[in-house]
């Protein structure tokens, strides 16, 4: 059955867009709180919004013992056990939404020079907010790893390792975050970043053959291998080229971005490494996006600096353009889902229609 698209169905996403534009013109110090609460309410009240939503409910309904024996990591399993014990499935999505968005909120407050633009990028780029509606465990692990950067910069390495451990107890793929430590401790120059980025397009086959033949005796490594190699029906679309365009832009203006804040060298390198991971794991597109998200999330710190490329009198119109452009991207992403469903590529639209759990 084809999905009959109606603009009425877009009302929650239009409402979010309106909130962003209101905050843009208000210039309130509370903008970050307003956006955080808006996105949290959207996530907490939703029903069957997100690819894996119903499968999580099915797991919850399977019973206490089944959850104990499930494949979920310890902390994720604990949240599902709470939902099962209370016999109230929405609490699982509420807890994951709160933890994920609260960590993003705290991270943005730490390092962003323009929280509004950082939130816009987090919300609009499909790898982040929209992914968090589906892969709730991995998305929480992603933002925990994202936050761990703080401890590397503060040279609190024990805290950094503990943060990575906590992330892996929500989703094992968080162990990849350990690579943040050497990437930040041993800065990579502009030239080396460019060389590594170019080389990554050519060595995917070598990585694939290695992983196929990898005999991991450690269960966690075996599970990580399965996450990387596991095929899915959904394939990434041309939005991937936007990520490349942003990465190339960062490298072209590497020195200029660093002149605004030396910390941007870390963010450019980390985002570039995300693109490298995207290329190295290109034989399994969906997993390559999920793994690369651990490093590409740092783009939410970089894009606010793009405004500084322009004179002060143009800052508002530039911020308006960036906000409008990224919000348009979020609607385009939803359109792609609807179109793929109507062409029988996907089994569900995933993000439409928006429904409230208390009506179901």
C-alpha positions, 0 to 999 in steps of 0.5 A: 500500500502506498503512503498517501503523503499529506503536509498535515503529517509534517506538523511536528517537524514543522513545529520544531522548525518554527521553534528553531526560527523563533529562537534564532530571532529571539537571541535568548540565552535560553535557546539551548534549553528551549530546543532541548525540551522541544526535542525531548518532548517530541521523542518522549511522546512518540509512538512507532516513530523510528525504524526499530520502535516496534521491535523494541516493544516486542522485546519488552513484551517478551518478558523479564527472563527473555530480556535478561537473556537478550543480546543487549549490553548491560546498561541497555538491558537495565533500562529495558528491565525497568520498562518490563518491571513497570509494564510501561514501555514508553519509559524505555524511550523516555529514558533513552531520549533524556540521556541522549539529548541531555548529553548533547545539551551539556556538550553543546554548552561546553564547546559551541560558540553558537548553541542554536546552530549546533542544535540545528546541525544535530537535528537536521543531519540524518546521522544524529537526531533521526538516527536516535529515533531508531537506533536508541542504544547506539545513538546514546553510546555515540553521544557518550563517546562524543562527550568523552572528548572533554576528558582528553582535552582536560588530560583526565585519561582515566575519566575518558576510559571510564566514559568509553566503557560506559558507552560500550555498556549501552552499545558495544560499538562505542569501543571505537571511541578509544581512537579519539585519544590518539587523534587528539593527543597526536594532532594531524596536520592539514596535509596528512588529513588530506592524504588519509582522506584520499587513501581511504577511498582505495583500501576498503577491500583490504579492510573487508577481507581482513574482517571476513577472515577475522577470528575474534576469540573475545566475545565483544570483538566478535559482536563488534564484527557482526555489527560491522558486517551485518547487512540490512535492507536500507541503503544510504542515499545521496546525502552522503555527498553532503558529508563529503562536501562539508569535509572537503570544505573543512580541509580547504579552510583548515587554517582559517578555522583554526585561526578562530579557535585552535580546538577546531584542529581536533574537530576537523580531524575527528570529522575527517576521520569519520569520513575515512571510516565511512570509506573504509567500511563502505562495503557495508553502508549502513554500519559505515554510517553508524560507526562514522557517526562517533566521529562526525558528530563533532561537526556540530561544533565546527559549523557555527564557525562558518558564520565568522567567514562573513562580516558582523553585519551579515551574521544574522542572514548567514545564520538564517541561511544555515538554519533554513538550509539544514532544516530543509535537509531534514524535510528532504530526508523524510521525503526520501523515506516516503519515496522509498516506501512508495517504491517498495524499497522500505517496509515502513515510512518510519518517521510518519505519521507521528502518533502519541503513545497515550492514544495507542 
